Amino acid sequence: MKKILFFIILAINSFISFTADDVNIKDYKIFAYGKNFLSQNNYKDALTQFELLSEKYPESLLFKSNYANYYIGITYYNLGDYDNARNFLERAIYTPKDFKAEDPYFQKSKKHLFEYKRNYYLAKIYLEQGLKDEALKHFKFLVKNYYSKELETYEKMALKELEKHDPYFEILYMVKYENALPILLSLKNEDILALGDFFLSKGSYQSAEKVYSEYLNLEKKDVHQVKLSLLETLKRSKKYDVLLEKSSDFITLSDNSDFYYYLALAQMQLGKKSDAEQTFSKVKTGKYKKAASISIARILSSRREYKKAISILKSIKSSYANDLLMETYIKAGMTEEFKKASVNYIKKYPYSDQAAYYRFLLYKESQNPNYLNWIIKYNINTYYYELAYSIMENMRNLEAYPLNYKSRIYREKVQRLESLAELKDGEILKIEIENMDFPEKDRVFREYLMSNIYEKGGFYLSAVLNSRKYQNDFSKYSNLITFLYPRYYDFMVKKAAKKYNIEEALIYSVILQESVFEPSLISKAGATGLMQIMLSTAKDMDPDITQEKLLAPDINIDLGSRYLKSLLTKFDGNIPKAVAAYNAGAGNVVKWKSDKKGDLDIEKIPFSETKKYVKRVINNYYKYKRIYHY
């Protein structure tokens, strides 16, 4: 009898727990059903769900955040009920607090995407209701002077709507998206200038150069910024001969510090260091003065005029100037000065990559093992951690964070978020998480919970980037550091590693650095997917590949691993050289000097971007090997 009673009580408790949990997120479930119907163009059933949500849960965060208003408004719009659609869309002002922090690839556009969609449909409604001026104002809001792949669709649709009312916008559309540059001068001066900025942000330097040049030919007043934009375009496109010519021409017309800066850059790139030094010295005012002074210091240091270089660098407050100052102290053999300056920097930024570098240099100079111990304690996520470990033969032993204990304390919140994660809707998760409070003493658990829920929902980019915001905390615990170095797409990585006889740790390391596990990422240069492969490189391995196919995680990991293996083969299995070639091209790496052991001297890599890239991938590589015992 006691056993029967026990099972009855257990069943009742389970039922109550299930029911409470189900009711706990019922508003989100109803909303998710509505969104699903909406995505299937089943507007009547979508509206039924949204009306049920409004009736039963008027105080839901979905309404308090204004987030639900957009979807309800769109549903009414598609049903032809423009009054209700307008009512909801006008109240649909919502931007998630952490959009910018979570998405480094589309910071500007991602923040405004929700607003873009809302404004487009509001404008369509205003047209239907005869409010032409209001509609045109909202459509014009969507026409921007910067490029974004995500916003492109809405801008194109807005321009097509605008051209129905004014043929002028057809010209703007053709110039912007059909490269009809010959009709450029049909546009207003301000639109020509905006187009230059648009092409420059898009990386279409040839078009940007054409636009800025045409604008300058109009000989209008106040063109100083346009000239600078043209010079910046020439710099980015590496047309140094033209940059030299144009900046010289501008100086003839106006003796301006800004123009001297670009002239000096061109001279430097063309091998005219002495001329460049004199020209940089003429940059006495403006936003380029600091950069010009640093360039002069670098030239002086290359000529071993260390005291002059140090004098300049000590007067400049910037991380780049500080790095160059440290390099100069070392080159000049000014050990005591280097010690003092580096210790001050380390005290100020103990967890930084640069602090680890300075600690390692201090060790090399003094052979004091404390510097290596401090790297192991403070700089676990740096390239120098592995060097410190290999010398000391001791690594930081991480304790486990009491996740089970904390999970029991916050059982209801954990269950609620886990249930929400099953809906596979990242925006819903964001709304809930950003409104969830925890006491300061349990801040680390809140950080873990956010990353864990993003991961369970399949939002890997959000999971990693959230973890990185709390990197110092996550690095202290053996069961949290895995969020900084995760193994997403595990089956695909294992398959590629076995197929090409390449280490899983290396594949993960490249993916983490290249895309942060974001499969849909396409860079401005066209690098695609998880391993950021150029389509031309992929076609060398698979002539039938398309960019759409390359976005598929399994295909991307396979081809990326195959390419990485080819580089390893080319460089006799040398990982740093292969990794550098993955970033900068094999041709460049072949030219670079190796150290006495035949390895790549990472500190002497001439491309600063590649130097940072190699350090980060190598650090990732060792972390994966240590954490997962590869």
ChimeraX attribute file (.defattr): number of C-alpha atoms within 10 A of each C-alpha:
attribute: neighborCount
match mode: 1-to-1
recipient: residues
	/A:1	5
	/A:2	7
	/A:3	8
	/A:4	9
	/A:5	10
	/A:6	11
	/A:7	11
	/A:8	12
	/A:9	12
	/A:10	12
	/A:11	12
	/A:12	12
	/A:13	12
	/A:14	12
	/A:15	12
	/A:16	12
	/A:17	13
	/A:18	12
	/A:19	11
	/A:20	14
	/A:21	15
	/A:22	14
	/A:23	12
	/A:24	16
	/A:25	17
	/A:26	16
	/A:27	22
	/A:28	23
	/A:29	18
	/A:30	20
	/A:31	24
	/A:32	20
	/A:33	17
	/A:34	27
	/A:35	24
	/A:36	15
	/A:37	19
	/A:38	20
	/A:39	11
	/A:40	10
	/A:41	13
	/A:42	16
	/A:43	22
	/A:44	16
	/A:45	17
	/A:46	26
	/A:47	22
	/A:48	15
	/A:49	22
	/A:50	24
	/A:51	16
	/A:52	16
	/A:53	23
	/A:54	19
	/A:55	10
	/A:56	12
	/A:57	16
	/A:58	13
	/A:59	12
	/A:60	15
	/A:61	17
	/A:62	20
	/A:63	16
	/A:64	13
	/A:65	16
	/A:66	17
	/A:67	21
	/A:68	24
	/A:69	24
	/A:70	23
	/A:71	23
	/A:72	27
	/A:73	27
	/A:74	25
	/A:75	27
	/A:76	22
	/A:77	22
	/A:78	15
	/A:79	14
	/A:80	13
	/A:81	14
	/A:82	20
	/A:83	14
	/A:84	16
	/A:85	24
	/A:86	23
	/A:87	15
	/A:88	23
	/A:89	25
	/A:90	15
	/A:91	16
	/A:92	23
	/A:93	15
	/A:94	18
	/A:95	18
	/A:96	16
	/A:97	12
	/A:98	14
	/A:99	19
	/A:100	17
	/A:101	13
	/A:102	19
	/A:103	17
	/A:104	11
	/A:105	14
	/A:106	17
	/A:107	14
	/A:108	15
	/A:109	20
	/A:110	21
	/A:111	19
	/A:112	19
	/A:113	17
	/A:114	18
	/A:115	16
	/A:116	20
	/A:117	18
	/A:118	23
	/A:119	24
	/A:120	21
	/A:121	23
	/A:122	26
	/A:123	25
	/A:124	22
	/A:125	23
	/A:126	19
	/A:127	16
	/A:128	13
	/A:129	13
	/A:130	10
	/A:131	13
	/A:132	16
	/A:133	12
	/A:134	15
	/A:135	24
	/A:136	18
	/A:137	13
	/A:138	21
	/A:139	25
	/A:140	18
	/A:141	15
	/A:142	21
	/A:143	20
	/A:144	15
	/A:145	17
	/A:146	17
	/A:147	21
	/A:148	20
	/A:149	12
	/A:150	13
	/A:151	20
	/A:152	16
	/A:153	11
	/A:154	19
	/A:155	23
	/A:156	16
	/A:157	15
	/A:158	25
	/A:159	22
	/A:160	17
	/A:161	21
	/A:162	20
	/A:163	15
	/A:164	11
	/A:165	12
	/A:166	12
	/A:167	11
	/A:168	15
	/A:169	19
	/A:170	17
	/A:171	20
	/A:172	24
	/A:173	21
	/A:174	15
	/A:175	19
	/A:176	19
	/A:177	10
	/A:178	10
	/A:179	12
	/A:180	14
	/A:181	17
	/A:182	9
	/A:183	12
	/A:184	22
	/A:185	15
	/A:186	13
	/A:187	15
	/A:188	12
	/A:189	15
	/A:190	9
	/A:191	16
	/A:192	21
	/A:193	22
	/A:194	18
	/A:195	24
	/A:196	29
	/A:197	23
	/A:198	20
	/A:199	22
	/A:200	25
	/A:201	17
	/A:202	17
	/A:203	17
	/A:204	16
	/A:205	21
	/A:206	13
	/A:207	22
	/A:208	24
	/A:209	21
	/A:210	16
	/A:211	25
	/A:212	25
	/A:213	15
	/A:214	18
	/A:215	22
	/A:216	16
	/A:217	9
	/A:218	11
	/A:219	9
	/A:220	9
	/A:221	7
	/A:222	8
	/A:223	15
	/A:224	15
	/A:225	11
	/A:226	18
	/A:227	20
	/A:228	17
	/A:229	19
	/A:230	26
	/A:231	26
	/A:232	17
	/A:233	26
	/A:234	23
	/A:235	20
	/A:236	13
	/A:237	15
	/A:238	14
	/A:239	14
	/A:240	21
	/A:241	14
	/A:242	14
	/A:243	24
	/A:244	22
	/A:245	12
	/A:246	19
	/A:247	22
	/A:248	17
	/A:249	13
	/A:250	18
	/A:251	15
	/A:252	11
	/A:253	8
	/A:254	11
	/A:255	12
	/A:256	17
	/A:257	21
	/A:258	25
	/A:259	25
	/A:260	26
	/A:261	25
	/A:262	28
	/A:263	25
	/A:264	28
	/A:265	22
	/A:266	25
	/A:267	22
	/A:268	18
	/A:269	16
	/A:270	13
	/A:271	10
	/A:272	13
	/A:273	18
	/A:274	14
	/A:275	13
	/A:276	25
	/A:277	22
	/A:278	13
	/A:279	21
	/A:280	26
	/A:281	17
	/A:282	19
	/A:283	23
	/A:284	17
	/A:285	11
	/A:286	10
	/A:287	12
	/A:288	17
	/A:289	18
	/A:290	19
	/A:291	17
	/A:292	26
	/A:293	23
	/A:294	22
	/A:295	23
	/A:296	24
	/A:297	26
	/A:298	24
	/A:299	19
	/A:300	21
	/A:301	22
	/A:302	13
	/A:303	10
	/A:304	14
	/A:305	15
	/A:306	22
	/A:307	15
	/A:308	13
	/A:309	25
	/A:310	22
	/A:311	12
	/A:312	18
	/A:313	26
	/A:314	12
	/A:315	12
	/A:316	16
	/A:317	10
	/A:318	13
	/A:319	11
	/A:320	12
	/A:321	23
	/A:322	19
	/A:323	14
	/A:324	18
	/A:325	27
	/A:326	21
	/A:327	16
	/A:328	25
	/A:329	21
	/A:330	17
	/A:331	14
	/A:332	16
	/A:333	12
	/A:334	13
	/A:335	15
	/A:336	11
	/A:337	12
	/A:338	21
	/A:339	19
	/A:340	10
	/A:341	15
	/A:342	23
	/A:343	16
	/A:344	13
	/A:345	17
	/A:346	17
	/A:347	10
	/A:348	11
	/A:349	13
	/A:350	19
	/A:351	20
	/A:352	15
	/A:353	21
	/A:354	19
	/A:355	25
	/A:356	28
	/A:357	19
	/A:358	23
	/A:359	27
	/A:360	23
	/A:361	18
	/A:362	21
	/A:363	16
	/A:364	13
	/A:365	12
	/A:366	11
	/A:367	12
	/A:368	13
	/A:369	15
	/A:370	12
	/A:371	20
	/A:372	27
	/A:373	19
	/A:374	19
	/A:375	29
	/A:376	24
	/A:377	17
	/A:378	21
	/A:379	26
	/A:380	25
	/A:381	24
	/A:382	24
	/A:383	23
	/A:384	25
	/A:385	27
	/A:386	22
	/A:387	15
	/A:388	25
	/A:389	17
	/A:390	11
	/A:391	10
	/A:392	13
	/A:393	9
	/A:394	13
	/A:395	17
	/A:396	14
	/A:397	11
	/A:398	13
	/A:399	11
	/A:400	12
	/A:401	17
	/A:402	11
	/A:403	15
	/A:404	10
	/A:405	10
	/A:406	14
	/A:407	15
	/A:408	11
	/A:409	11
	/A:410	14
	/A:411	12
	/A:412	15
	/A:413	15
	/A:414	18
	/A:415	15
	/A:416	16
	/A:417	21
	/A:418	18
	/A:419	19
	/A:420	24
	/A:421	21
	/A:422	12
	/A:423	15
	/A:424	16
	/A:425	17
	/A:426	16
	/A:427	12
	/A:428	19
	/A:429	21
	/A:430	17
	/A:431	19
	/A:432	15
	/A:433	17
	/A:434	12
	/A:435	9
	/A:436	9
	/A:437	9
	/A:438	12
	/A:439	8
	/A:440	9
	/A:441	8
	/A:442	10
	/A:443	14
	/A:444	17
	/A:445	20
	/A:446	20
	/A:447	18
	/A:448	22
	/A:449	20
	/A:450	21
	/A:451	25
	/A:452	23
	/A:453	24
	/A:454	26
	/A:455	19
	/A:456	16
	/A:457	21
	/A:458	17
	/A:459	20
	/A:460	22
	/A:461	20
	/A:462	25
	/A:463	26
	/A:464	24
	/A:465	19
	/A:466	22
	/A:467	25
	/A:468	18
	/A:469	13
	/A:470	15
	/A:471	19
	/A:472	16
	/A:473	16
	/A:474	21
	/A:475	22
	/A:476	19
	/A:477	16
	/A:478	15
	/A:479	17
	/A:480	25
	/A:481	22
	/A:482	18
	/A:483	23
	/A:484	24
	/A:485	21
	/A:486	21
	/A:487	19
	/A:488	15
	/A:489	13
	/A:490	11
	/A:491	11
	/A:492	15
	/A:493	24
	/A:494	15
	/A:495	15
	/A:496	22
	/A:497	21
	/A:498	11
	/A:499	12
	/A:500	15
	/A:501	12
	/A:502	19
	/A:503	19
	/A:504	21
	/A:505	24
	/A:506	23
	/A:507	24
	/A:508	28
	/A:509	26
	/A:510	28
	/A:511	24
	/A:512	25
	/A:513	17
	/A:514	21
	/A:515	21
	/A:516	23
	/A:517	26
	/A:518	21
	/A:519	22
	/A:520	16
	/A:521	20
	/A:522	20
	/A:523	15
	/A:524	14
	/A:525	11
	/A:526	14
	/A:527	20
	/A:528	25
	/A:529	29
	/A:530	29
	/A:531	32
	/A:532	28
	/A:533	24
	/A:534	18
	/A:535	17
	/A:536	15
	/A:537	14
	/A:538	22
	/A:539	14
	/A:540	11
	/A:541	13
	/A:542	12
	/A:543	11
	/A:544	9
	/A:545	15
	/A:546	13
	/A:547	19
	/A:548	10
	/A:549	13
	/A:550	27
	/A:551	22
	/A:552	15
	/A:553	19
	/A:554	19
	/A:555	18
	/A:556	23
	/A:557	28
	/A:558	21
	/A:559	20
	/A:560	27
	/A:561	27
	/A:562	20
	/A:563	20
	/A:564	23
	/A:565	20
	/A:566	15
	/A:567	22
	/A:568	20
	/A:569	13
	/A:570	15
	/A:571	17
	/A:572	11
	/A:573	14
	/A:574	15
	/A:575	21
	/A:576	20
	/A:577	24
	/A:578	26
	/A:579	25
	/A:580	25
	/A:581	22
	/A:582	23
	/A:583	18
	/A:584	16
	/A:585	13
	/A:586	17
	/A:587	9
	/A:588	14
	/A:589	21
	/A:590	14
	/A:591	8
	/A:592	14
	/A:593	14
	/A:594	16
	/A:595	10
	/A:596	8
	/A:597	7
	/A:598	9
	/A:599	13
	/A:600	21
	/A:601	16
	/A:602	19
	/A:603	10
	/A:604	13
	/A:605	19
	/A:606	11
	/A:607	12
	/A:608	10
	/A:609	11
	/A:610	18
	/A:611	18
	/A:612	15
	/A:613	20
	/A:614	25
	/A:615	20
	/A:616	19
	/A:617	25
	/A:618	22
	/A:619	19
	/A:620	26
	/A:621	23
	/A:622	20
	/A:623	24
	/A:624	22
	/A:625	14
	/A:626	12
	/A:627	14
	/A:628	13
	/A:629	9
	/A:630	10
